[in-house]
Amino acid sequence: MNWAGGLPGPKDIIEILILAALFYYIMLFFRGTRAAQILSGLVISLAILLLITSFFQLYTLNWLLQKFMVYLAVALIVIFQPEIRRALAELGKQHIFGGYAAERSLVDNVVRAVAILSERKIGALIAIEREIGTRAVQETGTRLDSRVDAELLASLFFPHTPLHDGGVIIRDNRIVAAGCIFPLSHDERLARTLGTRHRAAVGLSEETDAIIVVVSEETGTISVAYRGRLRQGLDQHRLRRYLEELLVRSRKAEPVMERVKKRIDVSAADLAASEDETGEGTSR
């Protein structure tokens, strides 16, 4: 950059914008992970040391710190190598600019699983996470990392299995947690005949933008909670159409850059989850 002539020119502005976007997406990439804490601590420590050595005119230490900054990029790659590898693998699984096969596959598997459960009158609570995270709710259950499969999803709710009592959370076409406790809704407008599952579904839909599918244990009736509203008495065809409306068509209308940002943000969440699993083991 050459600002000697006064105001920055168009090339300088472009460089500033590129660097700003680069730093923004790096922070977004590591947000919510232990790597973000390490990175923040390292940057803050170096900045403070540079200021102190410059203020007290400790030229030798200041020179050493400046030389160290040159090799900082290599050091970061070495330190954060596991996080970078997992994140790149996660991004590689996403089709940011491609079609909508993943969303359609998700809808198909959820509908098939719900059909199995509804036919056998087995209660179920399935939440599909969207923009607003459900990390706190996931912590109340058991963490998983499995692709969404109709038979697997249905088997999680079969009676007398360890994870049948609670809700399942799906994020980015992966089953990330099971046996979760959803917050109950205290909306007095809800019918008193609604059971705990339906109130839990509405409660989570009031706090997040997740789509929650409910199967009644008594009648096998299929319902969907979204944005605090509960739609009851759905059949397989209406459930499929409703999920496609929310998941597939809404994604088509989403700008490409928003999809890129969403994928990077999701990868950061996945990194945090995998770090928790590695560091703490399977919880509960």
Secondary structure per residue as TSV (DSSP state, phi and psi in degrees):
chain	resnum	aa	ss	phi	psi
A	1	M	-	360.0	139.6
A	2	N	-	-129.4	101.4
A	3	W	-	-104.6	15.1
A	4	A	T	-63.4	-29.0
A	5	G	T	-82.9	2.0
A	6	G	S	122.5	-125.8
A	7	L	S	-69.1	149.1
A	8	P	-	-66.1	145.9
A	9	G	-	-86.8	-178.4
A	10	P	H	-58.4	-39.9
A	11	K	H	-64.6	-39.2
A	12	D	H	-64.2	-40.8
A	13	I	H	-64.2	-41.2
A	14	I	H	-62.5	-42.4
A	15	E	H	-61.7	-42.9
A	16	I	H	-62.5	-44.0
A	17	L	H	-63.5	-41.6
A	18	I	H	-63.8	-45.4
A	19	L	H	-64.5	-40.7
A	20	A	H	-62.6	-44.0
A	21	A	H	-64.3	-39.1
A	22	L	H	-62.7	-48.1
A	23	F	H	-65.0	-37.1
A	24	Y	H	-62.2	-46.7
A	25	Y	H	-74.1	-25.7
A	26	I	H	-66.2	-45.2
A	27	M	H	-65.6	-38.9
A	28	L	H	-65.3	-35.6
A	29	F	H	-62.9	-41.9
A	30	F	H	-96.7	-1.1
A	31	R	T	-60.5	137.4
A	32	G	T	82.6	4.6
A	33	T	S	-114.0	163.8
A	34	R	H	-66.3	-25.3
A	35	A	H	-62.2	-34.5
A	36	A	H	-64.8	-38.8
A	37	Q	H	-65.7	-42.9
A	38	I	H	-64.2	-44.9
A	39	L	H	-63.0	-44.4
A	40	S	H	-63.6	-44.4
A	41	G	H	-62.0	-39.5
A	42	L	H	-66.1	-46.5
A	43	V	H	-64.5	-44.3
A	44	I	H	-64.5	-41.8
A	45	S	H	-62.5	-45.0
A	46	L	H	-64.8	-39.7
A	47	A	H	-64.1	-43.4
A	48	I	H	-64.4	-43.4
A	49	L	H	-63.0	-40.4
A	50	L	H	-63.3	-41.5
A	51	L	H	-65.8	-42.3
A	52	I	H	-65.6	-47.0
A	53	T	H	-66.0	-32.8
A	54	S	H	-73.4	-39.9
A	55	F	H	-66.9	-41.5
A	56	F	T	-91.3	6.9
A	57	Q	T	58.2	42.2
A	58	L	-	-89.3	80.1
A	59	Y	H	-65.6	-37.1
A	60	T	H	-65.0	-47.8
A	61	L	H	-64.7	-38.9
A	62	N	H	-63.1	-40.9
A	63	W	H	-64.2	-42.4
A	64	L	H	-63.3	-41.3
A	65	L	H	-65.0	-40.9
A	66	Q	H	-64.1	-39.2
A	67	K	H	-66.3	-35.9
A	68	F	H	-64.4	-33.9
A	69	M	H	-61.9	-28.3
A	70	V	H	-64.6	-37.5
A	71	Y	T	-94.7	7.4
A	72	L	H	-64.6	-36.8
A	73	A	H	-61.4	-43.1
A	74	V	H	-65.4	-40.8
A	75	A	H	-62.4	-39.9
A	76	L	H	-64.2	-39.7
A	77	I	H	-62.7	-40.9
A	78	V	H	-68.6	-44.7
A	79	I	H	-66.1	-44.2
A	80	F	T	-100.7	22.7
A	81	Q	H	-56.9	-44.5
A	82	P	H	-63.3	-41.9
A	83	E	H	-65.1	-41.7
A	84	I	H	-64.8	-41.7
A	85	R	H	-62.6	-45.7
A	86	R	H	-66.8	-39.0
A	87	A	H	-67.4	-41.6
A	88	L	H	-65.2	-36.9
A	89	A	H	-64.8	-38.9
A	90	E	H	-66.7	-42.7
A	91	L	H	-64.2	-34.9
A	92	G	H	-65.1	-24.3
A	93	K	H	-80.4	-14.8
A	94	Q	-	-91.3	148.0
A	95	H	-	-111.5	80.8
A	96	I	S	-65.2	-43.5
A	97	F	S	-102.8	2.4
A	98	G	S	-91.1	-155.7
A	99	G	-	-81.8	-157.0
A	100	Y	S	-124.1	30.3
A	101	A	H	-63.9	-37.0
A	102	A	H	-63.9	-44.3
A	103	E	H	-66.7	-39.5
A	104	R	H	-67.4	-37.6
A	105	S	H	-65.1	-39.8
A	106	L	H	-61.7	-48.3
A	107	V	H	-59.7	-44.3
A	108	D	H	-61.4	-45.2
A	109	N	H	-68.5	-39.7
A	110	V	H	-65.0	-44.4
A	111	V	H	-63.1	-42.8
A	112	R	H	-63.4	-43.2
A	113	A	H	-63.0	-43.6
A	114	V	H	-64.0	-37.1
A	115	A	H	-62.8	-41.9
A	116	I	H	-62.1	-45.9
A	117	L	H	-69.3	-40.3
A	118	S	H	-65.1	-40.4
A	119	E	H	-63.5	-35.4
A	120	R	T	-95.8	2.7
A	121	K	T	55.6	51.6
A	122	I	-	-108.1	123.5
A	123	G	-	-65.2	144.0
A	124	A	E	-150.1	153.8
A	125	L	E	-144.0	106.8
A	126	I	E	-122.5	120.4
A	127	A	E	-110.0	130.8
A	128	I	E	-107.0	109.0
A	129	E	-	-71.0	144.4
A	130	R	-	-121.5	-116.6
A	131	E	S	-78.4	-40.4
A	132	I	S	-85.9	126.0
A	133	G	-	-69.5	156.9
A	134	T	-	-123.5	34.8
A	135	R	H	-58.1	-43.0
A	136	A	H	-62.6	-38.5
A	137	V	H	-70.4	-38.1
A	138	Q	H	-60.8	-33.4
A	139	E	T	-66.4	-19.3
A	140	T	T	-80.6	-9.9
A	141	G	S	-117.0	-155.4
A	142	T	E	-108.2	128.1
A	143	R	E	-73.7	137.3
A	144	L	E	-130.2	169.7
A	145	D	E	-151.3	85.9
A	146	S	E	-140.2	147.1
A	147	R	E	-66.4	152.7
A	148	V	-	-76.3	114.7
A	149	D	-	-126.9	135.5
A	150	A	H	-59.0	-46.6
A	151	E	H	-66.5	-42.4
A	152	L	H	-64.3	-44.4
A	153	L	H	-62.0	-42.5
A	154	A	H	-66.6	-38.8
A	155	S	H	-65.9	-24.5
A	156	L	T	-64.1	-23.3
A	157	F	T	-103.0	0.5
A	158	F	S	-63.6	139.3
A	159	P	T	-57.9	147.8
A	160	H	T	72.7	5.8
A	161	T	S	-88.5	152.7
A	162	P	T	-59.0	-29.8
A	163	L	T	-108.7	12.6
A	164	H	-	-72.8	-26.3
A	165	D	S	-93.4	94.8
A	166	G	S	146.9	-171.6
A	167	G	E	-108.7	157.0
A	168	V	E	-107.8	139.5
A	169	I	E	-115.8	128.6
A	170	I	E	-111.7	128.6
A	171	R	E	-133.6	127.8
A	172	D	T	55.5	45.0
A	173	N	T	62.8	25.9
A	174	R	E	-130.3	141.7
A	175	I	E	-80.2	111.8
A	176	V	E	-102.7	-20.4
A	177	A	E	-159.7	151.1
A	178	A	E	-140.0	161.1
A	179	G	E	67.7	29.2
A	180	C	E	-85.3	151.0
A	181	I	-	-100.0	115.0
A	182	F	-	-88.0	147.9
A	183	P	-	-69.1	137.9
A	184	L	-	-82.0	144.7
A	185	S	-	-82.6	141.3
A	186	H	-	-111.2	22.7
A	187	D	-	-69.3	118.1
A	188	E	T	-71.4	-13.3
A	189	R	T	-77.3	-14.8
A	190	L	S	-69.9	145.8
A	191	A	-	-64.0	140.9
A	192	R	T	-67.6	-17.6
A	193	T	T	-78.5	-11.3
A	194	L	-	-67.8	138.5
A	195	G	-	-85.5	-175.8
A	196	T	H	-64.5	-39.0
A	197	R	H	-60.3	-46.0
A	198	H	H	-67.1	-38.6
A	199	R	H	-68.0	-35.3
A	200	A	H	-67.1	-39.0
A	201	A	H	-63.5	-46.0
A	202	V	H	-65.1	-38.7
A	203	G	H	-61.0	-44.5
A	204	L	H	-68.1	-35.5
A	205	S	H	-70.1	-22.6
A	206	E	H	-76.2	-30.3
A	207	E	H	-93.6	-22.1
A	208	T	S	-135.1	177.8
A	209	D	-	-101.2	22.4
A	210	A	-	-68.4	155.9
A	211	I	E	-103.1	121.4
A	212	I	E	-115.2	122.1
A	213	V	E	-100.8	132.3
A	214	V	E	-122.8	137.7
A	215	V	E	-118.2	124.8
A	216	S	-	-73.6	133.4
A	217	E	T	-73.3	-27.2
A	218	E	T	-83.7	-42.3
A	219	T	T	-115.3	-15.0
A	220	G	-	77.4	10.1
A	221	T	-	-68.9	141.2
A	222	I	E	-100.0	132.3
A	223	S	E	-134.6	159.7
A	224	V	E	-134.2	130.1
A	225	A	E	-107.5	132.6
A	226	Y	E	-156.1	129.1
A	227	R	T	55.9	37.7
A	228	G	T	81.5	2.3
A	229	R	E	-113.9	145.7
A	230	L	E	-117.3	122.0
A	231	R	E	-102.5	121.5
A	232	Q	E	-112.2	164.7
A	233	G	E	69.4	35.5
A	234	L	E	-86.9	145.7
A	235	D	-	-99.9	-179.5
A	236	Q	H	-62.1	-40.5
A	237	H	H	-64.8	-46.0
A	238	R	H	-69.0	-35.7
A	239	L	H	-63.4	-45.9
A	240	R	H	-60.7	-44.5
A	241	R	H	-63.9	-40.2
A	242	Y	H	-68.2	-43.4
A	243	L	H	-66.1	-40.4
A	244	E	H	-63.9	-35.5
A	245	E	H	-62.7	-39.7
A	246	L	H	-85.2	-34.9
A	247	L	H	-97.5	-46.6
A	248	V	H	-84.1	-52.1
A	249	R	H	-69.1	-35.7
A	250	S	H	-66.1	-32.5
A	251	R	H	-70.3	-34.8
A	252	K	H	-62.9	-33.9
A	253	A	T	-82.7	-6.2
A	254	E	S	-80.1	130.4
A	255	P	-	-59.8	152.1
A	256	V	H	-60.5	-43.0
A	257	M	H	-64.9	-34.0
A	258	E	H	-66.9	-36.8
A	259	R	H	-64.9	-40.1
A	260	V	H	-62.0	-46.9
A	261	K	H	-61.6	-41.1
A	262	K	H	-64.2	-42.0
A	263	R	H	-65.5	-40.8
A	264	I	H	-65.2	-41.8
A	265	D	H	-63.9	-40.2
A	266	V	H	-64.0	-39.9
A	267	S	H	-62.0	-38.0
A	268	A	H	-62.5	-40.8
A	269	A	H	-65.2	-39.8
A	270	D	H	-64.6	-37.4
A	271	L	H	-62.2	-43.6
A	272	A	H	-62.4	-41.1
A	273	A	H	-65.5	-43.9
A	274	S	H	-68.1	-32.4
A	275	E	H	-66.2	-40.7
A	276	D	H	-63.2	-41.1
A	277	E	H	-66.3	-38.8
A	278	T	H	-70.6	-40.3
A	279	G	H	-82.3	-30.3
A	280	E	H	-115.6	-12.3
A	281	G	-	78.8	-174.9
A	282	T	S	-72.9	124.4
A	283	S	-	-88.2	149.6
A	284	R	-	52.6	360.0
